[in-house]
Amino acid sequence: MASSLSFESIAPHIAPQVDAALREDLGDGDHSSLACIPPDQRGRVRMIVKDRGILAGMALCRFIAHRYDPELHIEILLADGSPVSEGDFALTLEGRSHSLLALERTLLNYVQRLSGIATHTRAHVDRIAHTRCQLLDTRKTTPGLRWLEKWAVGLGGGVNHRIGLYDAIMLKDNHIDLAGGIPKAMERTRLYLTHHQLTLPIIVEVRTLEELTQALAEPGIDRILIDNFPLDRAREAVRITAGRIPLEASGGIDLDTIAAHAETGVDFASVGGLTHRFRSLDLSLKAF
């Protein structure tokens, strides 16, 4: 239930989005290049890092380059997940000049964004390295970019939560309230999974220690999410649970507070800001 995606596993999912990104930029043609560069001219470019952080997107660059022009030659100089500093060269591309210029902005847009997520994730991971707590992402992702953004979280040292609504049962406050409480919600969930012959992990969100006690009494729960618990209450939840079920802390956790939450003894801390509060890394693609 908690793992990190590989690029190979996400490649089949991202092809349509990559194609759409290229169409969005190219339209009916790169008229700037068509106007002044002969169609048979060849060139080479390299991606230059102008910032400090964690690199993410090299495998994606290879995927995009070969998808757009199979004759392009790409050399990855720094692996995904590598620490980078200003002046580092991440990759080189060689081939038709028209292809290089057509891909320039799309490649940079992806790598800058994904590297920003990986960098922001690593900063959180470093804050909790002295604990056994693992950092999780959430579904607070950019529509259409979820697979890539979650991949970038993994490159930064984080762990992926469920991908979407389909790969885990997650009973949150609204589910529980509308179902009439945790016991009723869990009873119906177990019947649903049995009826549909599904094997899915079950996560239950609790808002109070009373709800935590109710959840601990229910069979079949794989993880309990303690949402917006103050630190003292989180420590009490860890004591009450006594390792019987993994605990996940969530709700307003950021770079300034994650260490304190991890130190309560929880197994996981989920941070939505990994994929919506980052700063993109500065990179450029230059001919040489």
C-alpha positions in Angstrom: 0.0 0.0 0.0 3.0 2.3 0.5 5.5 2.2 -2.3 7.2 4.4 -4.9 6.5 4.3 -8.6 9.1 3.4 -11.2 9.1 5.2 -14.6 8.5 1.9 -16.3 5.3 1.5 -14.4 4.0 4.9 -15.3 5.1 5.1 -19.0 1.9 3.5 -20.4 -0.2 6.0 -18.5 1.6 9.2 -19.5 1.8 8.8 -23.3 -1.5 10.5 -24.1 -0.7 13.4 -21.8 2.8 13.8 -23.3 1.3 13.9 -26.8 -1.3 16.5 -25.7 1.5 18.6 -24.2 3.4 18.6 -27.5 0.3 19.4 -29.5 -0.5 22.3 -27.2 2.9 23.8 -27.9 3.4 23.0 -31.6 0.0 23.6 -32.9 0.3 23.7 -36.7 4.1 24.0 -36.6 7.1 25.7 -35.0 7.1 28.6 -37.5 10.1 30.3 -35.8 12.3 27.3 -36.6 10.7 26.5 -40.0 11.3 30.2 -41.0 15.0 30.4 -40.5 16.6 26.9 -40.1 17.0 24.4 -43.1 15.1 21.2 -42.5 18.2 19.0 -42.8 20.3 21.0 -40.4 21.5 19.1 -37.3 22.6 20.4 -33.9 23.1 19.5 -30.3 21.9 21.0 -27.0 22.5 20.4 -23.4 20.3 20.9 -20.3 22.0 23.2 -17.8 21.0 23.3 -14.1 20.8 26.9 -12.7 19.6 26.0 -9.3 20.3 23.6 -6.3 18.0 20.6 -5.7 17.1 17.1 -6.7 16.9 16.2 -10.4 13.7 14.5 -11.7 12.6 13.8 -15.3 15.6 12.4 -17.2 13.8 9.1 -18.0 10.8 11.2 -19.1 13.1 13.3 -21.5 14.3 10.1 -23.1 10.7 8.9 -23.5 9.5 12.2 -25.0 12.5 12.6 -27.3 12.2 9.1 -28.8 8.4 9.4 -29.1 8.7 12.7 -31.0 11.8 11.8 -33.1 13.3 8.3 -32.9 16.5 9.5 -34.5 17.4 11.9 -31.7 20.3 10.8 -29.7 20.0 11.5 -25.9 22.7 11.1 -23.3 21.7 11.2 -19.7 24.5 12.8 -17.7 22.9 12.8 -14.3 20.5 10.1 -13.1 17.0 10.9 -11.8 17.2 11.5 -8.0 20.7 13.0 -8.2 21.5 16.1 -6.2 22.4 19.0 -8.5 23.9 22.4 -8.3 24.1 25.5 -10.5 26.3 24.8 -13.6 25.7 21.0 -13.7 24.8 19.4 -17.1 21.9 17.1 -16.9 21.7 15.7 -20.4 22.6 16.3 -24.1 20.4 15.9 -27.2 21.7 15.6 -30.7 19.8 15.4 -34.0 17.6 17.5 -36.3 17.6 21.1 -35.2 13.9 21.4 -35.8 13.3 18.5 -33.4 15.5 20.0 -30.7 13.8 23.3 -30.9 10.3 21.8 -31.0 11.0 19.8 -27.8 12.8 22.5 -25.8 10.0 24.1 -23.8 8.1 20.9 -23.2 11.1 19.1 -21.8 12.0 22.1 -19.6 8.5 22.5 -18.3 8.3 18.9 -17.2 11.8 18.7 -15.7 11.6 22.0 -13.9 8.3 21.1 -12.3 9.2 17.5 -11.4 12.6 18.5 -10.0 10.8 21.1 -7.8 8.6 18.4 -6.4 11.5 16.0 -5.8 13.5 18.8 -4.1 10.6 19.8 -1.9 10.1 16.2 -1.0 13.7 15.6 -0.1 13.6 18.6 2.2 10.7 16.9 4.1 12.4 13.6 4.2 15.6 15.1 5.6 13.6 16.6 8.5 12.3 13.2 9.6 15.4 11.1 8.9 16.0 10.6 12.6 12.6 8.9 13.0 11.0 5.8 11.5 8.2 7.8 10.0 7.7 7.6 6.2 6.6 10.6 4.1 3.5 10.1 2.0 2.1 12.2 -0.8 -1.7 12.7 -1.5 -4.2 13.1 -4.3 -3.6 16.9 -4.3 -2.0 16.7 -7.7 -2.2 18.6 -11.0 -5.0 17.1 -13.2 -3.3 15.0 -15.9 0.1 15.0 -14.1 -0.6 12.7 -11.2 1.5 9.8 -12.3 4.5 12.0 -13.0 4.1 14.1 -9.9 3.9 11.0 -7.7 6.9 9.5 -9.5 8.8 12.7 -8.6 7.9 12.3 -5.0 9.5 8.9 -5.0 12.7 10.3 -6.6 12.8 12.8 -3.7 12.6 10.0 -1.2 8.9 10.0 -0.4 6.4 7.2 -0.6 3.3 7.1 -2.8 -0.1 7.0 -1.1 -2.9 5.5 -3.2 -2.9 6.6 -6.8 -6.6 7.4 -7.0 -10.0 6.4 -5.8 -9.8 2.9 -7.3 -6.7 1.3 -5.7 -7.6 1.5 -2.0 -10.7 2.0 0.3 -10.2 5.2 2.2 -13.1 6.0 4.6 -12.8 9.7 5.4 -15.0 11.9 7.6 -17.7 12.4 4.9 -17.9 8.7 4.2 -18.2 7.9 7.9 -20.8 10.6 8.6 -22.9 9.7 5.7 -22.7 6.0 6.5 -23.7 6.5 10.1 -20.4 6.0 11.9 -17.3 3.8 11.7 -18.9 0.4 12.6 -21.7 0.8 9.9 -19.2 2.1 7.3 -16.8 -0.8 7.9 -19.6 -3.4 7.9 -20.8 -2.2 4.5 -17.3 -2.0 3.2 -16.5 -5.6 4.1 -19.7 -6.7 2.4 -19.0 -4.7 -0.6 -15.5 -6.1 -1.0 -16.8 -9.7 -0.6 -19.6 -9.2 -3.0 -17.4 -7.7 -5.7 -14.5 -10.1 -5.0 -12.1 -7.2 -4.5 -8.9 -7.2 -2.4 -8.2 -3.6 -1.5 -6.4 -2.1 1.5 -8.7 -0.2 3.9 -7.7 3.1 5.5 -10.0 4.7 8.0 -9.8 8.3 9.1 -10.5 9.2 12.7 -11.0 12.6 14.3 -11.1 11.7 18.0 -9.7 9.1 20.3 -13.2 7.7 20.6 -13.3 7.1 16.9 -9.8 5.6 17.1 -11.0 3.1 19.7 -14.0 2.2 17.4 -11.6 1.7 14.5 -9.3 -0.5 16.5 -12.2 -2.8 17.2 -13.1 -3.3 13.6 -11.5 -6.2 11.6 -9.9 -5.6 8.2 -8.5 -2.1 8.7 -5.0 -1.8 7.3 -4.2 1.7 8.4 -5.7 4.4 10.6 -5.4 8.1 9.6 -5.4 10.5 12.5 -6.5 13.7 11.0 -5.6 17.1 12.4 -4.6 15.6 15.8 -2.7 17.9 18.1 0.7 16.5 19.0 -0.3 15.4 22.5 -3.3 13.6 21.1 -1.2 12.0 18.4 1.2 10.6 21.1 -1.8 9.2 23.0 -3.1 7.6 19.8 0.3 5.9 19.3 0.1 4.7 22.9 -3.4 3.3 22.5 -2.7 1.7 19.2 0.5 0.0 20.5 1.6 -1.0 17.1 -1.5 -3.1 16.2 -2.3 -1.0 13.1 0.0 1.5 11.3 -0.9 5.2 12.0 -0.8 8.0 9.5 -0.8 11.6 10.6 -2.3 14.2 8.2 -3.8 17.7 8.1 -1.8 20.8 7.8 1.6 19.2 8.1 4.4 21.1 6.3 8.2 21.5 6.4 8.1 23.4 9.7 5.9 20.9 11.6 6.7 17.5 10.0 9.5 16.6 12.4 7.3 17.2 15.5 4.6 15.0 14.0 7.0 12.2 13.1 8.5 12.3 16.6 5.1 11.3 18.1 5.8 7.8 16.9 3.4 7.6 13.9 4.3 5.3 11.0 3.4 7.8 8.2 2.9 11.5 7.7 1.0 12.6 4.6 1.7 16.1 3.1 -0.4 17.5 0.3 2.0 20.4 -0.2 4.6 18.1 -1.8 2.7 18.4 -5.1 1.1 21.8 -4.8 3.4 24.0 -2.7 6.8 23.5 -4.3 9.0 25.8 -6.3 10.1 24.7 -9.8 13.9 24.3 -10.4 15.5 26.7 -12.8 17.0 24.9 -15.9 17.7 25.8 -19.5 18.4 24.1 -22.8 21.3 25.6 -24.8 23.0 24.8 -28.1 26.7 24.1 -27.9 
